[in-house]
């Protein structure tokens, strides 16, 4: 039993295509002279204000002032 030329060619083409795809993986390089800085100045006043307002609402509702 002999293999036809197309049966021999198909695995060779698949191997060559997979090698080409593996060889062409893109690389991303970032060229920066300065280090990357992340500014983490976060204003947490809103969170504190909401927490205090909830505590005051609970306090006033318990005491029955309003």
PyMOL Python script that loads the backbone (N, CA, C, O; Angstrom):
from pymol import cmd

cmd.read_pdbstr("""\
ATOM      1  N   UNK A   1       0.850  -1.170   0.000  1.00  0.00           N
ATOM      2  CA  UNK A   1       0.000   0.000   0.000  1.00  0.00           C
ATOM      3  C   UNK A   1       0.896   1.234   0.000  1.00  0.00           C
ATOM      4  O   UNK A   1       1.728   1.408   0.891  1.00  0.00           O
ATOM      5  N   UNK A   2       0.723   2.075  -0.991  1.00  0.00           N
ATOM      6  CA  UNK A   2       1.536   3.272  -1.143  1.00  0.00           C
ATOM      7  C   UNK A   2       0.705   4.503  -0.823  1.00  0.00           C
ATOM      8  O   UNK A   2      -0.488   4.554  -1.121  1.00  0.00           O
ATOM      9  N   UNK A   3       1.346   5.495  -0.214  1.00  0.00           N
ATOM     10  CA  UNK A   3       0.667   6.750   0.105  1.00  0.00           C
ATOM     11  C   UNK A   3       0.704   7.646  -1.111  1.00  0.00           C
ATOM     12  O   UNK A   3       1.693   7.682  -1.844  1.00  0.00           O
ATOM     13  N   UNK A   4      -0.373   8.362  -1.318  1.00  0.00           N
ATOM     14  CA  UNK A   4      -0.428   9.287  -2.442  1.00  0.00           C
ATOM     15  C   UNK A   4       0.345  10.552  -2.078  1.00  0.00           C
ATOM     16  O   UNK A   4       0.569  10.822  -0.898  1.00  0.00           O
ATOM     17  N   UNK A   5       0.748  11.318  -3.064  1.00  0.00           N
ATOM     18  CA  UNK A   5       1.508  12.547  -2.765  1.00  0.00           C
ATOM     19  C   UNK A   5       0.734  13.535  -1.892  1.00  0.00           C
ATOM     20  O   UNK A   5       1.335  14.243  -1.084  1.00  0.00           O
ATOM     21  N   UNK A   6      -0.581  13.593  -2.044  1.00  0.00           N
ATOM     22  CA  UNK A   6      -1.337  14.526  -1.207  1.00  0.00           C
ATOM     23  C   UNK A   6      -1.385  14.057   0.233  1.00  0.00           C
ATOM     24  O   UNK A   6      -1.434  14.884   1.144  1.00  0.00           O
ATOM     25  N   UNK A   7      -1.373  12.750   0.463  1.00  0.00           N
ATOM     26  CA  UNK A   7      -1.358  12.229   1.826  1.00  0.00           C
ATOM     27  C   UNK A   7      -0.018  12.496   2.497  1.00  0.00           C
ATOM     28  O   UNK A   7       0.032  12.661   3.716  1.00  0.00           O
ATOM     29  N   UNK A   8       1.048  12.541   1.748  1.00  0.00           N
ATOM     30  CA  UNK A   8       2.374  12.857   2.294  1.00  0.00           C
ATOM     31  C   UNK A   8       2.552  14.361   2.479  1.00  0.00           C
ATOM     32  O   UNK A   8       3.256  14.805   3.386  1.00  0.00           O
ATOM     33  N   UNK A   9       1.922  15.121   1.629  1.00  0.00           N
ATOM     34  CA  UNK A   9       2.099  16.570   1.657  1.00  0.00           C
ATOM     35  C   UNK A   9       1.305  17.230   2.779  1.00  0.00           C
ATOM     36  O   UNK A   9       1.755  18.229   3.340  1.00  0.00           O
ATOM     37  N   UNK A  10       0.142  16.696   3.113  1.00  0.00           N
ATOM     38  CA  UNK A  10      -0.729  17.295   4.121  1.00  0.00           C
ATOM     39  C   UNK A  10      -0.043  17.417   5.492  1.00  0.00           C
ATOM     40  O   UNK A  10      -0.083  18.511   6.055  1.00  0.00           O
ATOM     41  N   UNK A  11       0.578  16.387   6.070  1.00  0.00           N
ATOM     42  CA  UNK A  11       1.259  16.554   7.360  1.00  0.00           C
ATOM     43  C   UNK A  11       2.429  17.532   7.296  1.00  0.00           C
ATOM     44  O   UNK A  11       2.693  18.255   8.257  1.00  0.00           O
ATOM     45  N   UNK A  12       3.122  17.551   6.174  1.00  0.00           N
ATOM     46  CA  UNK A  12       4.251  18.472   6.027  1.00  0.00           C
ATOM     47  C   UNK A  12       3.766  19.920   6.010  1.00  0.00           C
ATOM     48  O   UNK A  12       4.394  20.795   6.605  1.00  0.00           O
ATOM     49  N   UNK A  13       2.661  20.168   5.336  1.00  0.00           N
ATOM     50  CA  UNK A  13       2.098  21.523   5.278  1.00  0.00           C
ATOM     51  C   UNK A  13       1.600  21.938   6.656  1.00  0.00           C
ATOM     52  O   UNK A  13       1.802  23.083   7.061  1.00  0.00           O
ATOM     53  N   UNK A  14       0.955  21.033   7.381  1.00  0.00           N
ATOM     54  CA  UNK A  14       0.471  21.362   8.722  1.00  0.00           C
ATOM     55  C   UNK A  14       1.630  21.646   9.670  1.00  0.00           C
ATOM     56  O   UNK A  14       1.548  22.559  10.492  1.00  0.00           O
ATOM     57  N   UNK A  15       2.705  20.876   9.565  1.00  0.00           N
ATOM     58  CA  UNK A  15       3.879  21.108  10.398  1.00  0.00           C
ATOM     59  C   UNK A  15       4.513  22.444  10.077  1.00  0.00           C
ATOM     60  O   UNK A  15       4.871  23.188  10.991  1.00  0.00           O
ATOM     61  N   UNK A  16       4.660  22.762   8.821  1.00  0.00           N
ATOM     62  CA  UNK A  16       5.253  24.032   8.416  1.00  0.00           C
ATOM     63  C   UNK A  16       4.383  25.207   8.856  1.00  0.00           C
ATOM     64  O   UNK A  16       4.908  26.227   9.303  1.00  0.00           O
ATOM     65  N   UNK A  17       3.074  25.078   8.737  1.00  0.00           N
ATOM     66  CA  UNK A  17       2.173  26.155   9.145  1.00  0.00           C
ATOM     67  C   UNK A  17       2.226  26.368  10.656  1.00  0.00           C
ATOM     68  O   UNK A  17       2.217  27.506  11.126  1.00  0.00           O
ATOM     69  N   UNK A  18       2.281  25.276  11.415  1.00  0.00           N
ATOM     70  CA  UNK A  18       2.349  25.430  12.868  1.00  0.00           C
ATOM     71  C   UNK A  18       3.665  26.045  13.303  1.00  0.00           C
ATOM     72  O   UNK A  18       3.689  26.827  14.254  1.00  0.00           O
ATOM     73  N   UNK A  19       4.753  25.716  12.637  1.00  0.00           N
ATOM     74  CA  UNK A  19       6.050  26.332  12.958  1.00  0.00           C
ATOM     75  C   UNK A  19       6.054  27.822  12.621  1.00  0.00           C
ATOM     76  O   UNK A  19       6.624  28.627  13.358  1.00  0.00           O
ATOM     77  N   UNK A  20       5.425  28.183  11.523  1.00  0.00           N
ATOM     78  CA  UNK A  20       5.359  29.601  11.147  1.00  0.00           C
ATOM     79  C   UNK A  20       4.516  30.401  12.133  1.00  0.00           C
ATOM     80  O   UNK A  20       4.870  31.523  12.496  1.00  0.00           O
ATOM     81  N   UNK A  21       3.413  29.825  12.557  1.00  0.00           N
ATOM     82  CA  UNK A  21       2.549  30.522  13.506  1.00  0.00           C
ATOM     83  C   UNK A  21       3.247  30.665  14.848  1.00  0.00           C
ATOM     84  O   UNK A  21       3.145  31.713  15.486  1.00  0.00           O
ATOM     85  N   UNK A  22       3.946  29.644  15.282  1.00  0.00           N
ATOM     86  CA  UNK A  22       4.652  29.702  16.563  1.00  0.00           C
ATOM     87  C   UNK A  22       5.821  30.686  16.512  1.00  0.00           C
ATOM     88  O   UNK A  22       6.158  31.294  17.528  1.00  0.00           O
ATOM     89  N   UNK A  23       6.430  30.847  15.365  1.00  0.00           N
ATOM     90  CA  UNK A  23       7.575  31.747  15.239  1.00  0.00           C
ATOM     91  C   UNK A  23       7.152  33.203  15.172  1.00  0.00           C
ATOM     92  O   UNK A  23       7.980  34.083  15.408  1.00  0.00           O
ATOM     93  N   UNK A  24       5.913  33.488  14.864  1.00  0.00           N
ATOM     94  CA  UNK A  24       5.461  34.865  14.673  1.00  0.00           C
ATOM     95  C   UNK A  24       4.644  35.374  15.850  1.00  0.00           C
ATOM     96  O   UNK A  24       3.679  36.111  15.648  1.00  0.00           O
ATOM     97  N   UNK A  25       4.998  35.008  17.056  1.00  0.00           N
ATOM     98  CA  UNK A  25       4.279  35.524  18.214  1.00  0.00           C
ATOM     99  C   UNK A  25       4.720  36.954  18.467  1.00  0.00           C
ATOM    100  O   UNK A  25       5.920  37.221  18.543  1.00  0.00           O
ATOM    101  N   UNK A  26       3.781  37.877  18.598  1.00  0.00           N
ATOM    102  CA  UNK A  26       4.152  39.281  18.800  1.00  0.00           C
ATOM    103  C   UNK A  26       4.641  39.530  20.234  1.00  0.00           C
ATOM    104  O   UNK A  26       4.159  38.921  21.189  1.00  0.00           O
ATOM    105  N   UNK A  27       5.587  40.422  20.350  1.00  0.00           N
ATOM    106  CA  UNK A  27       6.067  40.837  21.665  1.00  0.00           C
ATOM    107  C   UNK A  27       5.866  42.333  21.800  1.00  0.00           C
ATOM    108  O   UNK A  27       6.073  43.089  20.851  1.00  0.00           O
ATOM    109  N   UNK A  28       5.466  42.746  22.970  1.00  0.00           N
ATOM    110  CA  UNK A  28       5.244  44.162  23.237  1.00  0.00           C
ATOM    111  C   UNK A  28       6.289  44.611  24.235  1.00  0.00           C
ATOM    112  O   UNK A  28       6.414  44.037  25.316  1.00  0.00           O
ATOM    113  N   UNK A  29       7.030  45.623  23.878  1.00  0.00           N
ATOM    114  CA  UNK A  29       8.053  46.156  24.767  1.00  0.00           C
ATOM    115  C   UNK A  29       7.753  47.625  25.013  1.00  0.00           C
ATOM    116  O   UNK A  29       7.430  48.373  24.090  1.00  0.00           O
ATOM    117  N   UNK A  30       7.863  48.021  26.265  1.00  0.00           N
ATOM    118  CA  UNK A  30       7.619  49.408  26.629  1.00  0.00           C
ATOM    119  C   UNK A  30       8.975  50.042  26.912  1.00  0.00           C
ATOM    120  O   UNK A  30       9.690  49.634  27.827  1.00  0.00           O
ATOM    121  N   UNK A  31       9.308  51.024  26.129  1.00  0.00           N
ATOM    122  CA  UNK A  31      10.577  51.715  26.314  1.00  0.00           C
ATOM    123  C   UNK A  31      10.304  53.020  27.057  1.00  0.00           C
ATOM    124  O   UNK A  31       9.824  53.992  26.475  1.00  0.00           O
ATOM    125  N   UNK A  32      10.614  53.024  28.338  1.00  0.00           N
ATOM    126  CA  UNK A  32      10.394  54.221  29.144  1.00  0.00           C
ATOM    127  C   UNK A  32      11.646  54.486  29.966  1.00  0.00           C
ATOM    128  O   UNK A  32      12.206  53.582  30.587  1.00  0.00           O
ATOM    129  N   UNK A  33      12.071  55.739  29.956  1.00  0.00           N
ATOM    130  CA  UNK A  33      13.236  56.105  30.749  1.00  0.00           C
ATOM    131  C   UNK A  33      12.864  56.290  32.206  1.00  0.00           C
ATOM    132  O   UNK A  33      13.636  55.942  33.099  1.00  0.00           O
ATOM    133  N   UNK A  34      11.688  56.835  32.448  1.00  0.00           N
ATOM    134  CA  UNK A  34      11.238  57.078  33.815  1.00  0.00           C
ATOM    135  C   UNK A  34      10.438  55.871  34.304  1.00  0.00           C
ATOM    136  O   UNK A  34       9.767  55.211  33.512  1.00  0.00           O
ATOM    137  N   UNK A  35      10.505  55.583  35.591  1.00  0.00           N
ATOM    138  CA  UNK A  35       9.674  54.489  36.100  1.00  0.00           C
ATOM    139  C   UNK A  35       8.202  54.876  36.074  1.00  0.00           C
ATOM    140  O   UNK A  35       7.858  56.056  36.131  1.00  0.00           O
ATOM    141  N   UNK A  36       7.355  53.889  35.989  1.00  0.00           N
ATOM    142  CA  UNK A  36       5.915  54.123  35.966  1.00  0.00           C
ATOM    143  C   UNK A  36       5.466  54.431  37.391  1.00  0.00           C
ATOM    144  O   UNK A  36       5.727  53.657  38.312  1.00  0.00           O
ATOM    145  N   UNK A  37       4.797  55.554  37.565  1.00  0.00           N
ATOM    146  CA  UNK A  37       4.297  55.931  38.883  1.00  0.00           C
ATOM    147  C   UNK A  37       2.779  55.902  38.856  1.00  0.00           C
ATOM    148  O   UNK A  37       2.152  56.303  37.875  1.00  0.00           O
ATOM    149  N   UNK A  38       2.208  55.430  39.930  1.00  0.00           N
ATOM    150  CA  UNK A  38       0.753  55.377  40.062  1.00  0.00           C
ATOM    151  C   UNK A  38       0.380  56.272  41.225  1.00  0.00           C
ATOM    152  O   UNK A  38       0.813  56.049  42.356  1.00  0.00           O
ATOM    153  N   UNK A  39      -0.417  57.273  40.950  1.00  0.00           N
ATOM    154  CA  UNK A  39      -0.824  58.224  41.974  1.00  0.00           C
ATOM    155  C   UNK A  39      -2.030  57.660  42.715  1.00  0.00           C
ATOM    156  O   UNK A  39      -3.093  57.466  42.125  1.00  0.00           O
ATOM    157  N   UNK A  40      -1.863  57.398  44.002  1.00  0.00           N
ATOM    158  CA  UNK A  40      -2.939  56.804  44.784  1.00  0.00           C
ATOM    159  C   UNK A  40      -3.522  57.788  45.795  1.00  0.00           C
ATOM    160  O   UNK A  40      -3.953  57.381  46.874  1.00  0.00           O
ATOM    161  N   UNK A  41      -3.541  59.051  45.464  1.00  0.00           N
ATOM    162  CA  UNK A  41      -4.173  60.029  46.345  1.00  0.00           C
ATOM    163  C   UNK A  41      -5.684  59.912  46.179  1.00  0.00           C
ATOM    164  O   UNK A  41      -6.256  60.399  45.204  1.00  0.00           O
ATOM    165  N   UNK A  42      -6.306  59.271  47.132  1.00  0.00           N
ATOM    166  CA  UNK A  42      -7.741  58.994  47.056  1.00  0.00           C
ATOM    167  C   UNK A  42      -8.432  59.804  48.140  1.00  0.00           C
ATOM    168  O   UNK A  42      -7.992  59.828  49.289  1.00  0.00           O
ATOM    169  N   UNK A  43      -9.501  60.456  47.770  1.00  0.00           N
ATOM    170  CA  UNK A  43     -10.259  61.243  48.725  1.00  0.00           C
ATOM    171  C   UNK A  43     -11.293  60.331  49.368  1.00  0.00           C
ATOM    172  O   UNK A  43     -12.229  59.887  48.704  1.00  0.00           O
ATOM    173  N   UNK A  44     -11.132  60.051  50.659  1.00  0.00           N
ATOM    174  CA  UNK A  44     -12.052  59.147  51.349  1.00  0.00           C
ATOM    175  C   UNK A  44     -13.045  59.917  52.211  1.00  0.00           C
ATOM    176  O   UNK A  44     -13.717  59.327  53.057  1.00  0.00           O
ATOM    177  N   UNK A  45     -13.143  61.197  52.012  1.00  0.00           N
ATOM    178  CA  UNK A  45     -14.043  62.027  52.802  1.00  0.00           C
ATOM    179  C   UNK A  45     -15.485  61.586  52.611  1.00  0.00           C
ATOM    180  O   UNK A  45     -16.265  61.593  53.563  1.00  0.00           O
ATOM    181  N   UNK A  46     -15.844  61.207  51.410  1.00  0.00           N
ATOM    182  CA  UNK A  46     -17.222  60.809  51.128  1.00  0.00           C
ATOM    183  C   UNK A  46     -17.609  59.576  51.946  1.00  0.00           C
ATOM    184  O   UNK A  46     -18.698  59.524  52.518  1.00  0.00           O
ATOM    185  N   UNK A  47     -16.724  58.593  51.999  1.00  0.00           N
ATOM    186  CA  UNK A  47     -17.017  57.372  52.758  1.00  0.00           C
ATOM    187  C   UNK A  47     -17.198  57.692  54.235  1.00  0.00           C
ATOM    188  O   UNK A  47     -18.113  57.170  54.872  1.00  0.00           O
ATOM    189  N   UNK A  48     -16.351  58.530  54.781  1.00  0.00           N
ATOM    190  CA  UNK A  48     -16.455  58.903  56.201  1.00  0.00           C
ATOM    191  C   UNK A  48     -17.744  59.672  56.454  1.00  0.00           C
ATOM    192  O   UNK A  48     -18.421  59.443  57.456  1.00  0.00           O
ATOM    193  N   UNK A  49     -18.076  60.566  55.566  1.00  0.00           N
ATOM    194  CA  UNK A  49     -19.278  61.370  55.723  1.00  0.00           C
ATOM    195  C   UNK A  49     -20.527  60.505  55.705  1.00  0.00           C
ATOM    196  O   UNK A  49     -21.441  60.716  56.504  1.00  0.00           O
ATOM    197  N   UNK A  50     -20.576  59.532  54.801  1.00  0.00           N
ATOM    198  CA  UNK A  50     -21.735  58.643  54.716  1.00  0.00           C
ATOM    199  C   UNK A  50     -21.851  57.808  55.978  1.00  0.00           C
ATOM    200  O   UNK A  50     -22.949  57.612  56.498  1.00  0.00           O
ATOM    201  N   UNK A  51     -20.714  57.313  56.477  1.00  0.00           N
ATOM    202  CA  UNK A  51     -20.746  56.493  57.678  1.00  0.00           C
ATOM    203  C   UNK A  51     -21.226  57.301  58.883  1.00  0.00           C
ATOM    204  O   UNK A  51     -22.023  56.807  59.681  1.00  0.00           O
ATOM    205  N   UNK A  52     -20.748  58.535  59.021  1.00  0.00           N
ATOM    206  CA  UNK A  52     -21.160  59.381  60.146  1.00  0.00           C
ATOM    207  C   UNK A  52     -22.632  59.734  60.020  1.00  0.00           C
ATOM    208  O   UNK A  52     -23.351  59.744  61.019  1.00  0.00           O
ATOM    209  N   UNK A  53     -23.094  60.027  58.800  1.00  0.00           N
ATOM    210  CA  UNK A  53     -24.505  60.357  58.619  1.00  0.00           C
ATOM    211  C   UNK A  53     -25.401  59.176  58.970  1.00  0.00           C
ATOM    212  O   UNK A  53     -26.466  59.368  59.555  1.00  0.00           O
ATOM    213  N   UNK A  54     -24.993  57.968  58.626  1.00  0.00           N
ATOM    214  CA  UNK A  54     -25.792  56.786  58.977  1.00  0.00           C
ATOM    215  C   UNK A  54     -25.831  56.602  60.486  1.00  0.00           C
ATOM    216  O   UNK A  54     -26.879  56.280  61.047  1.00  0.00           O
ATOM    217  N   UNK A  55     -24.700  56.803  61.145  1.00  0.00           N
ATOM    218  CA  UNK A  55     -24.671  56.667  62.599  1.00  0.00           C
ATOM    219  C   UNK A  55     -25.553  57.728  63.258  1.00  0.00           C
ATOM    220  O   UNK A  55     -26.242  57.435  64.235  1.00  0.00           O
ATOM    221  N   UNK A  56     -25.538  58.960  62.734  1.00  0.00           N
ATOM    222  CA  UNK A  56     -26.379  60.014  63.295  1.00  0.00           C
ATOM    223  C   UNK A  56     -27.861  59.713  63.064  1.00  0.00           C
ATOM    224  O   UNK A  56     -28.689  59.949  63.943  1.00  0.00           O
ATOM    225  N   UNK A  57     -28.193  59.192  61.884  1.00  0.00           N
ATOM    226  CA  UNK A  57     -29.593  58.823  61.610  1.00  0.00           C
ATOM    227  C   UNK A  57     -30.056  57.745  62.584  1.00  0.00           C
ATOM    228  O   UNK A  57     -31.168  57.805  63.108  1.00  0.00           O
ATOM    229  N   UNK A  58     -29.194  56.758  62.819  1.00  0.00           N
ATOM    230  CA  UNK A  58     -29.549  55.699  63.774  1.00  0.00           C
ATOM    231  C   UNK A  58     -29.712  56.276  65.181  1.00  0.00           C
ATOM    232  O   UNK A  58     -30.628  55.892  65.909  1.00  0.00           O
ATOM    233  N   UNK A  59     -28.829  57.191  65.560  1.00  0.00           N
ATOM    234  CA  UNK A  59     -28.880  57.780  66.896  1.00  0.00           C
ATOM    235  C   UNK A  59     -30.162  58.598  67.076  1.00  0.00           C
ATOM    236  O   UNK A  59     -30.822  58.492  68.109  1.00  0.00           O
ATOM    237  N   UNK A  60     -30.520  59.414  66.073  1.00  0.00           N
ATOM    238  CA  UNK A  60     -31.727  60.244  66.171  1.00  0.00           C
ATOM    239  C   UNK A  60     -32.986  59.395  66.118  1.00  0.00           C
ATOM    240  O   UNK A  60     -33.977  59.721  66.771  1.00  0.00           O
ATOM    241  N   UNK A  61     -32.964  58.310  65.350  1.00  0.00           N
ATOM    242  CA  UNK A  61     -34.171  57.489  65.292  1.00  0.00           C
ATOM    243  C   UNK A  61     -34.375  56.731  66.591  1.00  0.00           C
ATOM    244  O   UNK A  61     -35.516  56.459  66.965  1.00  0.00           O
ATOM    245  N   UNK A  62     -33.312  56.385  67.283  1.00  0.00           N
ATOM    246  CA  UNK A  62     -33.442  55.684  68.571  1.00  0.00           C
ATOM    247  C   UNK A  62     -33.887  56.628  69.690  1.00  0.00           C
ATOM    248  O   UNK A  62     -34.674  56.251  70.558  1.00  0.00           O
ATOM    249  N   UNK A  63     -33.369  57.865  69.658  1.00  0.00           N
ATOM    250  CA  UNK A  63     -33.672  58.766  70.765  1.00  0.00           C
ATOM    251  C   UNK A  63     -35.055  59.419  70.622  1.00  0.00           C
ATOM    252  O   UNK A  63     -35.619  59.890  71.609  1.00  0.00           O
ATOM    253  N   UNK A  64     -35.598  59.450  69.410  1.00  0.00           N
ATOM    254  CA  UNK A  64     -36.917  60.008  69.193  1.00  0.00           C
ATOM    255  C   UNK A  64     -36.939  61.532  69.238  1.00  0.00           C
ATOM    256  O   UNK A  64     -37.982  62.132  69.495  1.00  0.00           O
ATOM    257  N   UNK A  65     -35.784  62.164  68.986  1.00  0.00           N
ATOM    258  CA  UNK A  65     -35.723  63.636  68.996  1.00  0.00           C
ATOM    259  C   UNK A  65     -36.479  64.189  67.781  1.00  0.00           C
ATOM    260  O   UNK A  65     -37.214  65.169  67.905  1.00  0.00           O
ATOM    261  N   UNK A  66     -36.307  63.578  66.630  1.00  0.00           N
ATOM    262  CA  UNK A  66     -36.973  64.095  65.433  1.00  0.00           C
ATOM    263  C   UNK A  66     -38.063  63.138  65.051  1.00  0.00           C
ATOM    264  O   UNK A  66     -38.766  63.365  64.066  1.00  0.00           O
TER     265      UNK A  66
END
""", "prot")
cmd.dss("prot")
cmd.show_as("cartoon", "prot")
cmd.util.cbc("prot")
cmd.orient("prot")
